[in-house]
Amino acid sequence: MIAELEQIAVWQEQGRKVALATVVSTWGSSPRQPGAVMAITDQSEISGSVSGGCVEGAVIDAGLEVIRTGTPRKLHFGVANEEAWQVGLSCGGEIEIYLEPFGQEKLTSWLAAFQKDTRFCRLLVLEGDVSANNWFVFPEDREDSAGSIPALPDELFLAVKDTCQEGQSSLRSFSSPEYQEVFLQVCQPARKLILVGGVHIAIPLVLMAHSIGFEVILIDPRRLFGTQERFPEVEMLLQEWPQDAFPKIKLNSASAVVTLTHDPKIDDPALQAALDSEAFYIGALGSRRTHQKRRKRLEELGLDSTALDRIHAPVGLNLGGTAPEEIALAVMAEIVQTWHSQG
């Protein structure tokens, strides 16, 4: 979603009008899950996708109509739908998509919501009070990006909490006339990869992480390793010791931390900081024997075995490769696998 918002911002600066398509429900075999989005301009440019290419053409046509009229609409494609076969939904599934105009006010609200850097739900009311369609609910405080929202019915707020906890967008029905049918769109903060050590493996790892949509932060107090010339793509480069660098970084449930230096003076403080956070992935480069020594050092610092079991070491999936690029691929594969296996 963040990549699409960034592209929408560019388009709006260029004077484009935009519609946003959101997958609100699927049945059977569907290549994209609820919550997937695609932005469409009045010039038929797109960002994102709502299927594996099966229905995009029809959605673009409908998006142009939504831009022209300013009226939202819901589309349905399925195996029993003649139009669906015409546009190529031959995978045997069904999909519903909600299309809406997406102006500057909505973009501003979305970006402000993501700045909170925590998981939240967007309320997309399909039947009921559609004026609520720019509300963002943060379960811990019932606030949206602009301030307090009207009090939500308890059943709706509890559904928001459950949906955020599960991390899966869902379509719900409620007894309240204002919220008869609501799509609860779970929005994750930007995924971050914090790399400790500007070693050679880090170079392809940064590129792979970027291609998947991770923001990358590199920490290395050794100025010959952690340089802007070696890592021009990173969002943040901290030439500091981990104990000084990590307080400047907000680690959350969308953060992955990987230590790469083999130097206990650098890796151990970084692992301590990561283990004291909600980071969904913590990995450390090194052999099993190296990791045994590492565990012993960290135990002596007061960390228990349950905490230390969170460390993936040796880091990465066992793909059998030994080249830096192959090791980077193994690390990134395990990070992605861990992300999608949560909950």
C-alpha atoms as a printed R data frame, in Angstrom:
    type eleno elety resid chain resno       x       y       z
1   ATOM     1    CA   MET     A     1   0.000   0.000   0.000
2   ATOM     2    CA   ILE     A     2   2.804   2.418   0.814
3   ATOM     3    CA   ALA     A     3   4.334   2.053  -2.663
4   ATOM     4    CA   GLU     A     4   0.961   2.833  -4.245
5   ATOM     5    CA   LEU     A     5   0.527   5.914  -2.036
6   ATOM     6    CA   GLU     A     6   3.955   7.182  -3.039
7   ATOM     7    CA   GLN     A     7   3.055   6.770  -6.701
8   ATOM     8    CA   ILE     A     8  -0.307   8.489  -6.177
9   ATOM     9    CA   ALA     A     9   1.531  11.442  -4.624
10  ATOM    10    CA   VAL     A    10   3.672  11.753  -7.764
11  ATOM    11    CA   TRP     A    11   0.630  11.527 -10.023
12  ATOM    12    CA   GLN     A    12  -1.294  14.136  -8.066
13  ATOM    13    CA   GLU     A    13   1.650  16.520  -8.298
14  ATOM    14    CA   GLN     A    14   1.445  16.009 -12.072
15  ATOM    15    CA   GLY     A    15  -2.245  16.922 -12.039
16  ATOM    16    CA   ARG     A    16  -3.577  13.397 -12.551
17  ATOM    17    CA   LYS     A    17  -6.945  12.307 -11.168
18  ATOM    18    CA   VAL     A    18  -6.874   8.952  -9.396
19  ATOM    19    CA   ALA     A    19  -9.196   6.101  -8.450
20  ATOM    20    CA   LEU     A    20  -8.305   3.374  -5.970
21  ATOM    21    CA   ALA     A    21  -9.420  -0.238  -6.406
22  ATOM    22    CA   THR     A    22  -9.424  -2.458  -3.295
23  ATOM    23    CA   VAL     A    23 -10.037  -6.211  -3.179
24  ATOM    24    CA   VAL     A    24 -12.717  -6.621  -0.489
25  ATOM    25    CA   SER     A    25 -13.512 -10.326  -0.775
26  ATOM    26    CA   THR     A    26 -12.437 -13.465  -2.600
27  ATOM    27    CA   TRP     A    27 -13.698 -17.037  -2.925
28  ATOM    28    CA   GLY     A    28 -11.932 -20.102  -4.203
29  ATOM    29    CA   SER     A    29  -8.717 -19.597  -6.133
30  ATOM    30    CA   SER     A    30  -7.732 -15.935  -6.284
31  ATOM    31    CA   PRO     A    31  -4.218 -14.595  -6.971
32  ATOM    32    CA   ARG     A    32  -4.653 -11.508  -4.761
33  ATOM    33    CA   GLN     A    33  -6.031 -11.451  -1.232
34  ATOM    34    CA   PRO     A    34  -8.449  -9.004   0.445
35  ATOM    35    CA   GLY     A    35  -6.715  -5.690   1.032
36  ATOM    36    CA   ALA     A    36  -4.745  -5.733  -2.225
37  ATOM    37    CA   VAL     A    37  -4.995  -2.391  -4.052
38  ATOM    38    CA   MET     A    38  -4.449  -0.866  -7.463
39  ATOM    39    CA   ALA     A    39  -4.330   2.861  -8.212
40  ATOM    40    CA   ILE     A    40  -5.595   4.067 -11.602
41  ATOM    41    CA   THR     A    41  -5.143   7.485 -13.207
42  ATOM    42    CA   ASP     A    42  -7.280   9.317 -15.741
43  ATOM    43    CA   GLN     A    43  -4.514   8.439 -18.224
44  ATOM    44    CA   SER     A    44  -4.981   4.669 -17.570
45  ATOM    45    CA   GLU     A    45  -1.688   4.424 -15.663
46  ATOM    46    CA   ILE     A    46  -1.670   1.876 -12.837
47  ATOM    47    CA   SER     A    47   0.254   1.004  -9.692
48  ATOM    48    CA   GLY     A    48  -0.345  -2.242  -7.813
49  ATOM    49    CA   SER     A    49  -2.689  -5.044  -8.824
50  ATOM    50    CA   VAL     A    50  -5.973  -6.691  -7.840
51  ATOM    51    CA   SER     A    51  -5.495 -10.012  -9.635
52  ATOM    52    CA   GLY     A    52  -2.858 -11.924 -11.529
53  ATOM    53    CA   GLY     A    53  -3.707  -9.850 -14.606
54  ATOM    54    CA   CYS     A    54  -7.080 -11.539 -15.086
55  ATOM    55    CA   VAL     A    55  -9.408  -8.585 -14.436
56  ATOM    56    CA   GLU     A    56  -7.153  -5.551 -14.498
57  ATOM    57    CA   GLY     A    57  -8.386  -4.374 -17.898
58  ATOM    58    CA   ALA     A    58 -12.007  -4.335 -16.773
59  ATOM    59    CA   VAL     A    59 -11.070  -2.657 -13.473
60  ATOM    60    CA   ILE     A    60  -9.150   0.081 -15.300
61  ATOM    61    CA   ASP     A    61 -12.193   0.790 -17.492
62  ATOM    62    CA   ALA     A    62 -14.419   0.962 -14.401
63  ATOM    63    CA   GLY     A    63 -11.841   3.145 -12.635
64  ATOM    64    CA   LEU     A    64 -11.944   5.669 -15.466
65  ATOM    65    CA   GLU     A    65 -15.722   5.815 -15.081
66  ATOM    66    CA   VAL     A    66 -15.385   6.357 -11.303
67  ATOM    67    CA   ILE     A    67 -12.928   9.199 -11.934
68  ATOM    68    CA   ARG     A    68 -15.325  10.760 -14.449
69  ATOM    69    CA   THR     A    69 -18.467  10.496 -12.295
70  ATOM    70    CA   GLY     A    70 -16.970  10.709  -8.808
71  ATOM    71    CA   THR     A    71 -19.224   7.825  -7.751
72  ATOM    72    CA   PRO     A    72 -17.770   4.721  -6.053
73  ATOM    73    CA   ARG     A    73 -18.834   1.297  -7.274
74  ATOM    74    CA   LYS     A    74 -18.349  -2.371  -6.426
75  ATOM    75    CA   LEU     A    75 -17.354  -4.935  -9.058
76  ATOM    76    CA   HIS     A    76 -17.814  -8.696  -8.952
77  ATOM    77    CA   PHE     A    77 -15.976 -11.225 -11.093
78  ATOM    78    CA   GLY     A    78 -16.468 -14.960 -10.840
79  ATOM    79    CA   VAL     A    79 -16.717 -18.277 -12.618
80  ATOM    80    CA   ALA     A    80 -20.471 -17.940 -12.997
81  ATOM    81    CA   ASN     A    81 -20.121 -14.450 -14.416
82  ATOM    82    CA   GLU     A    82 -19.970 -14.249 -18.208
83  ATOM    83    CA   GLU     A    83 -17.998 -11.015 -18.079
84  ATOM    84    CA   ALA     A    84 -15.435 -12.614 -15.786
85  ATOM    85    CA   TRP     A    85 -14.641 -15.254 -18.389
86  ATOM    86    CA   GLN     A    86 -14.364 -12.591 -21.034
87  ATOM    87    CA   VAL     A    87 -11.704 -10.770 -19.038
88  ATOM    88    CA   GLY     A    88  -9.898 -13.995 -18.272
89  ATOM    89    CA   LEU     A    89 -10.656 -14.994 -14.671
90  ATOM    90    CA   SER     A    90 -10.112 -18.633 -15.529
91  ATOM    91    CA   CYS     A    91  -8.483 -19.672 -12.239
92  ATOM    92    CA   GLY     A    92 -11.813 -20.838 -10.856
93  ATOM    93    CA   GLY     A    93 -12.237 -18.133  -8.214
94  ATOM    94    CA   GLU     A    94 -14.377 -15.101  -7.494
95  ATOM    95    CA   ILE     A    95 -13.376 -11.613  -6.484
96  ATOM    96    CA   GLU     A    96 -15.119  -8.405  -5.379
97  ATOM    97    CA   ILE     A    97 -13.439  -5.046  -5.845
98  ATOM    98    CA   TYR     A    98 -14.422  -1.637  -4.495
99  ATOM    99    CA   LEU     A    99 -13.534   1.406  -6.606
100 ATOM   100    CA   GLU     A   100 -13.479   4.947  -5.234
101 ATOM   101    CA   PRO     A   101 -12.187   8.385  -6.245
102 ATOM   102    CA   PHE     A   102  -8.904   9.111  -4.454
103 ATOM   103    CA   GLY     A   103  -8.176  12.808  -4.020
104 ATOM   104    CA   GLN     A   104  -5.620  14.840  -2.106
105 ATOM   105    CA   GLU     A   105  -7.582  14.710   1.161
106 ATOM   106    CA   LYS     A   106  -7.561  10.913   1.199
107 ATOM   107    CA   LEU     A   107  -3.863  10.780   0.334
108 ATOM   108    CA   THR     A   108  -3.037  13.148   3.195
109 ATOM   109    CA   SER     A   109  -5.079  11.081   5.657
110 ATOM   110    CA   TRP     A   110  -3.503   7.797   4.539
111 ATOM   111    CA   LEU     A   111   0.041   9.153   4.814
112 ATOM   112    CA   ALA     A   112  -0.668  10.614   8.256
113 ATOM   113    CA   ALA     A   113  -2.013   7.243   9.422
114 ATOM   114    CA   PHE     A   114   1.101   5.411   8.258
115 ATOM   115    CA   GLN     A   115   3.308   7.938  10.065
116 ATOM   116    CA   LYS     A   116   2.153   6.427  13.369
117 ATOM   117    CA   ASP     A   117   4.308   3.444  12.406
118 ATOM   118    CA   THR     A   118   1.944   0.860  13.854
119 ATOM   119    CA   ARG     A   119  -0.671  -1.560  12.526
120 ATOM   120    CA   PHE     A   120  -4.148  -0.082  12.027
121 ATOM   121    CA   CYS     A   121  -7.457  -0.730  10.266
122 ATOM   122    CA   ARG     A   122  -9.155   1.332   7.644
123 ATOM   123    CA   LEU     A   123 -12.956   1.238   7.712
124 ATOM   124    CA   LEU     A   124 -14.368   0.833   4.215
125 ATOM   125    CA   VAL     A   125 -18.162   0.936   4.564
126 ATOM   126    CA   LEU     A   126 -19.832  -0.826   1.633
127 ATOM   127    CA   GLU     A   127 -23.369  -0.593   3.010
128 ATOM   128    CA   GLY     A   128 -24.209   2.127   5.504
129 ATOM   129    CA   ASP     A   129 -22.564   5.470   6.222
130 ATOM   130    CA   VAL     A   130 -20.007   5.737   3.415
131 ATOM   131    CA   SER     A   131 -18.806   9.072   4.842
132 ATOM   132    CA   ALA     A   132 -16.811   6.912   7.275
133 ATOM   133    CA   ASN     A   133 -14.630   5.628   4.454
134 ATOM   134    CA   ASN     A   134 -11.703   7.838   5.344
135 ATOM   135    CA   TRP     A   135 -11.492   6.695   8.968
136 ATOM   136    CA   PHE     A   136  -8.467   4.880  10.321
137 ATOM   137    CA   VAL     A   137  -8.805   3.039  13.604
138 ATOM   138    CA   PHE     A   138  -5.861   2.340  15.898
139 ATOM   139    CA   PRO     A   139  -7.038  -0.297  18.364
140 ATOM   140    CA   GLU     A   140  -4.972   1.067  21.228
141 ATOM   141    CA   ASP     A   141  -6.590   4.501  21.227
142 ATOM   142    CA   ARG     A   142  -9.595   4.586  18.861
143 ATOM   143    CA   GLU     A   143  -8.061   7.500  16.963
144 ATOM   144    CA   ASP     A   144  -7.709   8.132  13.276
145 ATOM   145    CA   SER     A   145  -5.053  10.128  11.448
146 ATOM   146    CA   ALA     A   146  -6.870  13.420  11.985
147 ATOM   147    CA   GLY     A   147  -7.990  13.016  15.590
148 ATOM   148    CA   SER     A   148 -10.910  11.419  17.405
149 ATOM   149    CA   ILE     A   149 -13.572   9.626  15.381
150 ATOM   150    CA   PRO     A   150 -17.202   9.248  16.491
151 ATOM   151    CA   ALA     A   151 -17.729   6.467  19.007
152 ATOM   152    CA   LEU     A   152 -17.868   3.131  17.233
153 ATOM   153    CA   PRO     A   153 -20.347   0.436  18.237
154 ATOM   154    CA   ASP     A   154 -18.666  -2.032  20.559
155 ATOM   155    CA   GLU     A   155 -19.158  -4.926  18.136
156 ATOM   156    CA   LEU     A   156 -17.386  -2.983  15.383
157 ATOM   157    CA   PHE     A   157 -14.516  -1.851  17.574
158 ATOM   158    CA   LEU     A   158 -13.988  -5.384  18.914
159 ATOM   159    CA   ALA     A   159 -13.961  -6.635  15.317
160 ATOM   160    CA   VAL     A   160 -11.296  -4.045  14.492
161 ATOM   161    CA   LYS     A   161  -9.163  -5.207  17.409
162 ATOM   162    CA   ASP     A   162  -9.521  -8.867  16.445
163 ATOM   163    CA   THR     A   163  -8.800  -8.151  12.786
164 ATOM   164    CA   CYS     A   164  -5.686  -6.120  13.608
165 ATOM   165    CA   GLN     A   165  -4.479  -8.839  15.940
166 ATOM   166    CA   GLU     A   166  -4.959 -11.501  13.260
167 ATOM   167    CA   GLY     A   167  -3.355  -9.282  10.613
168 ATOM   168    CA   GLN     A   168  -5.828 -10.336   7.893
169 ATOM   169    CA   SER     A   169  -8.211  -7.921   6.167
170 ATOM   170    CA   SER     A   170 -11.819  -9.130   6.230
171 ATOM   171    CA   LEU     A   171 -15.375  -8.303   5.200
172 ATOM   172    CA   ARG     A   172 -17.799  -8.088   8.136
173 ATOM   173    CA   SER     A   173 -21.541  -7.501   8.671
174 ATOM   174    CA   PHE     A   174 -22.972  -5.666  11.689
175 ATOM   175    CA   SER     A   175 -26.369  -4.851  13.161
176 ATOM   176    CA   SER     A   176 -25.742  -1.083  13.140
177 ATOM   177    CA   PRO     A   177 -27.476   0.641  10.170
178 ATOM   178    CA   GLU     A   178 -24.430   2.876   9.720
179 ATOM   179    CA   TYR     A   179 -22.111  -0.120   9.368
180 ATOM   180    CA   GLN     A   180 -24.176  -2.893   7.785
181 ATOM   181    CA   GLU     A   181 -21.308  -4.220   5.650
182 ATOM   182    CA   VAL     A   182 -17.758  -3.084   6.367
183 ATOM   183    CA   PHE     A   183 -14.431  -4.086   4.921
184 ATOM   184    CA   LEU     A   184 -11.735  -3.902   7.600
185 ATOM   185    CA   GLN     A   185  -8.496  -3.284   5.726
186 ATOM   186    CA   VAL     A   186  -5.441  -4.127   7.834
187 ATOM   187    CA   CYS     A   187  -2.563  -1.761   7.118
188 ATOM   188    CA   GLN     A   188   0.947  -2.636   8.212
189 ATOM   189    CA   PRO     A   189   3.707  -0.114   8.928
190 ATOM   190    CA   ALA     A   190   6.533  -0.086   6.427
191 ATOM   191    CA   ARG     A   191   8.692  -3.180   6.780
192 ATOM   192    CA   LYS     A   192  12.244  -2.348   7.805
193 ATOM   193    CA   LEU     A   193  15.460  -4.337   7.550
194 ATOM   194    CA   ILE     A   194  18.200  -3.253   9.932
195 ATOM   195    CA   LEU     A   195  21.572  -4.591   8.854
196 ATOM   196    CA   VAL     A   196  24.471  -4.515  11.295
197 ATOM   197    CA   GLY     A   197  27.703  -4.622   9.335
198 ATOM   198    CA   GLY     A   198  28.537  -3.213   5.923
199 ATOM   199    CA   VAL     A   199  30.163  -6.443   4.748
200 ATOM   200    CA   HIS     A   200  30.088  -7.725   1.174
201 ATOM   201    CA   ILE     A   201  26.965  -9.858   1.743
202 ATOM   202    CA   ALA     A   202  25.101  -6.706   2.748
203 ATOM   203    CA   ILE     A   203  25.433  -5.198  -0.739
204 ATOM   204    CA   PRO     A   204  23.144  -7.696  -2.565
205 ATOM   205    CA   LEU     A   205  21.000  -8.027   0.563
206 ATOM   206    CA   VAL     A   206  20.170  -4.311   0.437
207 ATOM   207    CA   LEU     A   207  19.195  -4.573  -3.226
208 ATOM   208    CA   MET     A   208  16.979  -7.624  -2.646
209 ATOM   209    CA   ALA     A   209  15.278  -6.065   0.354
210 ATOM   210    CA   HIS     A   210  14.520  -2.921  -1.632
211 ATOM   211    CA   SER     A   211  13.045  -4.910  -4.509
212 ATOM   212    CA   ILE     A   212  10.602  -6.549  -2.066
213 ATOM   213    CA   GLY     A   213   9.615  -3.241  -0.483
214 ATOM   214    CA   PHE     A   214  11.696  -3.101   2.716
215 ATOM   215    CA   GLU     A   215  13.218   0.120   3.974
216 ATOM   216    CA   VAL     A   216  16.845  -0.596   4.837
217 ATOM   217    CA   ILE     A   217  18.943   0.857   7.656
218 ATOM   218    CA   LEU     A   218  22.640   0.050   7.876
219 ATOM   219    CA   ILE     A   219  24.656   0.277  11.085
220 ATOM   220    CA   ASP     A   220  28.458  -0.031  11.166
221 ATOM   221    CA   PRO     A   221  30.902   1.974  13.301
222 ATOM   222    CA   ARG     A   222  33.740   0.986  10.958
223 ATOM   223    CA   ARG     A   223  33.812   3.883   8.527
224 ATOM   224    CA   LEU     A   224  35.545   1.916   5.774
225 ATOM   225    CA   PHE     A   225  32.615  -0.519   5.659
226 ATOM   226    CA   GLY     A   226  29.549   1.611   6.276
227 ATOM   227    CA   THR     A   227  29.844   4.263   3.586
228 ATOM   228    CA   GLN     A   228  27.331   5.970   1.331
229 ATOM   229    CA   GLU     A   229  29.415   4.977  -1.685
230 ATOM   230    CA   ARG     A   230  29.028   1.266  -0.841
231 ATOM   231    CA   PHE     A   231  25.352   1.562   0.095
232 ATOM   232    CA   PRO     A   232  23.691   4.399  -1.837
233 ATOM   233    CA   GLU     A   233  20.255   2.751  -1.611
234 ATOM   234    CA   VAL     A   234  19.835   2.625   2.169
235 ATOM   235    CA   GLU     A   235  17.298   4.952   3.790
236 ATOM   236    CA   MET     A   236  19.547   5.538   6.811
237 ATOM   237    CA   LEU     A   237  23.269   4.971   7.342
238 ATOM   238    CA   LEU     A   238  24.515   5.097  10.927
239 ATOM   239    CA   GLN     A   239  28.294   5.022  11.389
240 ATOM   240    CA   GLU     A   240  27.904   4.337  15.094
241 ATOM   241    CA   TRP     A   241  28.156   1.544  17.618
242 ATOM   242    CA   PRO     A   242  24.853  -0.363  17.918
243 ATOM   243    CA   GLN     A   243  24.258   0.781  21.495
244 ATOM   244    CA   ASP     A   244  24.249   4.365  20.184
245 ATOM   245    CA   ALA     A   245  22.445   3.665  16.906
246 ATOM   246    CA   PHE     A   246  19.500   1.533  18.011
247 ATOM   247    CA   PRO     A   247  17.914   4.179  20.287
248 ATOM   248    CA   LYS     A   248  17.505   6.258  17.111
249 ATOM   249    CA   ILE     A   249  15.519   3.495  15.398
250 ATOM   250    CA   LYS     A   250  11.944   2.519  16.229
251 ATOM   251    CA   LEU     A   251  11.867  -1.265  16.142
252 ATOM   252    CA   ASN     A   252   8.369  -2.709  15.830
253 ATOM   253    CA   SER     A   253   6.555  -5.822  14.650
254 ATOM   254    CA   ALA     A   254   7.452  -4.969  11.031
255 ATOM   255    CA   SER     A   255  11.207  -4.841  11.716
256 ATOM   256    CA   ALA     A   256  13.843  -7.431  10.838
257 ATOM   257    CA   VAL     A   257  17.375  -7.260  12.277
258 ATOM   258    CA   VAL     A   258  20.367  -9.125  10.854
259 ATOM   259    CA   THR     A   259  23.914  -8.989  12.261
260 ATOM   260    CA   LEU     A   260  26.728  -9.686   9.815
261 ATOM   261    CA   THR     A   261  30.076  -8.658  11.311
262 ATOM   262    CA   HIS     A   262  31.119 -11.735  13.374
263 ATOM   263    CA   ASP     A   263  32.500  -9.173  15.841
264 ATOM   264    CA   PRO     A   264  30.973  -9.603  19.340
265 ATOM   265    CA   LYS     A   265  31.637  -5.935  20.137
266 ATOM   266    CA   ILE     A   266  29.264  -4.987  17.308
267 ATOM   267    CA   ASP     A   267  26.878  -7.928  16.950
268 ATOM   268    CA   ASP     A   268  26.116  -8.659  20.612
269 ATOM   269    CA   PRO     A   269  24.784  -5.189  21.558
270 ATOM   270    CA   ALA     A   270  22.718  -5.188  18.369
271 ATOM   271    CA   LEU     A   271  21.187  -8.560  19.237
272 ATOM   272    CA   GLN     A   272  20.430  -7.362  22.755
273 ATOM   273    CA   ALA     A   273  18.538  -4.370  21.353
274 ATOM   274    CA   ALA     A   274  16.665  -6.540  18.849
275 ATOM   275    CA   LEU     A   275  15.681  -9.112  21.487
276 ATOM   276    CA   ASP     A   276  14.309  -6.310  23.633
277 ATOM   277    CA   SER     A   277  11.924  -5.314  20.826
278 ATOM   278    CA   GLU     A   278   8.952  -6.661  18.860
279 ATOM   279    CA   ALA     A   279  11.099  -7.341  15.773
280 ATOM   280    CA   PHE     A   280   9.508 -10.205  13.821
281 ATOM   281    CA   TYR     A   281  12.871 -11.549  12.647
282 ATOM   282    CA   ILE     A   282  16.327 -11.595  14.232
283 ATOM   283    CA   GLY     A   283  19.199 -13.295  12.429
284 ATOM   284    CA   ALA     A   284  22.934 -13.622  12.985
285 ATOM   285    CA   LEU     A   285  25.563 -14.657  10.460
286 ATOM   286    CA   GLY     A   286  27.950 -17.392  11.565
287 ATOM   287    CA   SER     A   287  28.327 -21.136  11.939
288 ATOM   288    CA   ARG     A   288  26.562 -23.255  14.546
289 ATOM   289    CA   ARG     A   289  29.743 -23.306  16.614
290 ATOM   290    CA   THR     A   290  29.967 -19.526  16.414
291 ATOM   291    CA   HIS     A   291  26.370 -19.257  17.521
292 ATOM   292    CA   GLN     A   292  26.944 -21.543  20.504
293 ATOM   293    CA   LYS     A   293  29.650 -19.171  21.700
294 ATOM   294    CA   ARG     A   294  27.355 -16.236  20.995
295 ATOM   295    CA   ARG     A   295  24.530 -17.741  23.056
296 ATOM   296    CA   LYS     A   296  26.902 -18.316  25.963
297 ATOM   297    CA   ARG     A   297  28.033 -14.672  25.901
298 ATOM   298    CA   LEU     A   298  24.459 -13.412  25.766
299 ATOM   299    CA   GLU     A   299  23.370 -15.741  28.561
300 ATOM   300    CA   GLU     A   300  26.143 -14.282  30.698
301 ATOM   301    CA   LEU     A   301  24.623 -10.869  29.998
302 ATOM   302    CA   GLY     A   302  21.312 -12.060  31.475
303 ATOM   303    CA   LEU     A   303  19.348 -13.178  28.418
304 ATOM   304    CA   ASP     A   304  17.384 -16.413  28.900
305 ATOM   305    CA   SER     A   305  17.141 -19.310  26.460
306 ATOM   306    CA   THR     A   306  13.583 -18.437  25.407
307 ATOM   307    CA   ALA     A   307  14.718 -15.030  24.203
308 ATOM   308    CA   LEU     A   308  17.817 -16.455  22.523
309 ATOM   309    CA   ASP     A   309  15.696 -18.981  20.641
310 ATOM   310    CA   ARG     A   310  14.305 -16.061  18.626
311 ATOM   311    CA   ILE     A   311  17.661 -15.710  16.854
312 ATOM   312    CA   HIS     A   312  17.858 -17.411  13.460
313 ATOM   313    CA   ALA     A   313  21.383 -18.803  13.335
314 ATOM   314    CA   PRO     A   314  22.966 -19.804  11.097
315 ATOM   315    CA   VAL     A   315  21.018 -17.057   9.360
316 ATOM   316    CA   GLY     A   316  18.945 -17.803   6.258
317 ATOM   317    CA   LEU     A   317  17.373 -20.836   4.630
318 ATOM   318    CA   ASN     A   318  19.706 -23.673   3.740
319 ATOM   319    CA   LEU     A   319  19.797 -23.235  -0.046
320 ATOM   320    CA   GLY     A   320  23.283 -24.663  -0.361
321 ATOM   321    CA   GLY     A   321  24.847 -21.551  -1.875
322 ATOM   322    CA   THR     A   322  28.090 -19.965  -0.688
323 ATOM   323    CA   ALA     A   323  28.480 -16.857  -2.888
324 ATOM   324    CA   PRO     A   324  27.565 -13.533  -1.223
325 ATOM   325    CA   GLU     A   325  24.551 -13.135  -3.519
326 ATOM   326    CA   GLU     A   326  23.364 -16.657  -2.720
327 ATOM   327    CA   ILE     A   327  23.721 -16.103   1.017
328 ATOM   328    CA   ALA     A   328  21.820 -12.823   0.686
329 ATOM   329    CA   LEU     A   329  19.045 -14.660  -1.163
330 ATOM   330    CA   ALA     A   330  18.872 -17.288   1.603
331 ATOM   331    CA   VAL     A   331  18.621 -14.580   4.272
332 ATOM   332    CA   MET     A   332  15.944 -12.622   2.442
333 ATOM   333    CA   ALA     A   333  13.971 -15.811   1.748
334 ATOM   334    CA   GLU     A   334  13.897 -16.686   5.442
335 ATOM   335    CA   ILE     A   335  12.854 -13.153   6.382
336 ATOM   336    CA   VAL     A   336   9.938 -13.260   3.934
337 ATOM   337    CA   GLN     A   337   8.982 -16.766   5.066
338 ATOM   338    CA   THR     A   338   8.958 -15.652   8.712
339 ATOM   339    CA   TRP     A   339   6.892 -12.565   7.905
340 ATOM   340    CA   HIS     A   340   4.169 -14.563   6.180
341 ATOM   341    CA   SER     A   341   4.115 -17.374   8.771
342 ATOM   342    CA   GLN     A   342   3.143 -15.067  11.631
343 ATOM   343    CA   GLY     A   343  -0.201 -15.565  13.284
